[in-house]
């Protein structure tokens, strides 16, 4: 069986995946002007709270774009650090 699958088996990898999933939820919310959510339980408030747990910042209602920018910056930092370690 050939695949294209992958495994995330480190705490750092799982945290990075979670950050990307939350960023994706924020992107959807921003792109649709708040008309769509990833699912009915994942409200904008809960998404902002989850983003805050990752970034260490507190976000208020309506700060989805700020939270997304912070998550994207964090992701870029992690990628740069990983590339530096591999070289």
N, C-alpha and C positions, 0 to 999 in steps of 0.2 A: 504494500500500500504506500503510495507516495502521497505527500501531503503538502502543506504550506502552512502547517500549524506551528505553534511555538509554545514554549512553557515559560511561565514566569515563576521562578522558584526562590527568589530572594526577597526579603522584606523591602529593600530599596526598589526592586522592580515592581512589587505590588503597590507600593506607595506612588510610584511614577504612573502606573496604570490608573490608579484611582484619581490622581490629579488630572490626567488626560480625560477621563470619563466625566469628571465634574466640569472641566473646561468645555467639553462638548455640550453638556447640558446648558451651560451659560451661553454658549454661542447660539444654540437653538432659541433660547429665550430672547436674546438680543435681536437676532435676525427676524423673528416673527413679532417683534414689538410686544412681547409678553403674551401672545395669543396661544402659544404651544408650550407644553412641558414634556419632558422625557417620559414621565408617567404621572398618574394622578396623585401619587403619594409624595412625589419629589417636588414640593412647592419651591418657589423662588427663595423663600426664607430658609428652607432646609438646605438648598444648594449653596446659598451664601454662608450658612453656618459650616457646612462641610469644607468650603473653600477656606474659610477662616481657620479651621483646624489644621489645614495643610500649610497655609502661609504664616499663621501666627498673628494675623490681623483680624480686627472685628469689622465686619461690613454691615452697613445699614441698608434698609430697603431702598432699592433703586440704584445700588452701587454694583450692578452686575458687570458693567464694562471695566470698572476698576479691579474687581476680583479676577476677571478674565485676564487682564493685562498682568496682574501679579502672578497668576498661575503660569501664564506663558513665559514670563521672565524666569520663574523658578525652573521650569522645564528646560529652558535654554541654558541656564546655569548648570543643571545636572548633566545635560548632554556635553557641554564644554568640559566639565570635570571628568566625565567618563572618557572623552576623546583624549584628554591630556594624560590620563592614567594608561591608556592603551598605547600611546606613542612612546 
